[in-house]
Amino acid sequence: MPGALVSFLVTGTLRQAHNVADLITEIGVTPQEQKSGIAEIHNAIAQLDQVTQQNAALVEESASAADSLNEQPANQVDLMRVFRLRAGSHVPSPTPIKAIVTPMPKLTQGAQWERF
């Protein structure tokens, strides 16, 4: 074989060897990246689980509070049964309460609020 052909074959073989080495390096890096990505996913799932459990606890508390509020009118009716009206009595309808509004004085520069 002439020297140029041998040089060409050796150079090509060295390039392929470098390409194989680069691929092996990439293969070694990929599992580390995957491990890191899986760890991030695991943390995100743990956070979602924690928030879901907190939401479930809040839902249970809200349901309990709603049940308590639903029972209160019946309890009030039971408490009101001790009162009796005389025959022929008329229960007046409640009159609305009007709010008492006192206009506030306008403040000028340097003015102070009075304490009541």
Secondary structure, 3 states (H helix, E strand, C coil): CCHHHHHHHHHHHHHHHHHHHHHHHHHHHHHHHHHHHHHHHHHHHHHHHHHHHHHHHHHHHHHHHHHHHHHHHHHHHHHHCCCCCCCCCCCCCCCCCCCCCCCCCCCCCCCCCCCC
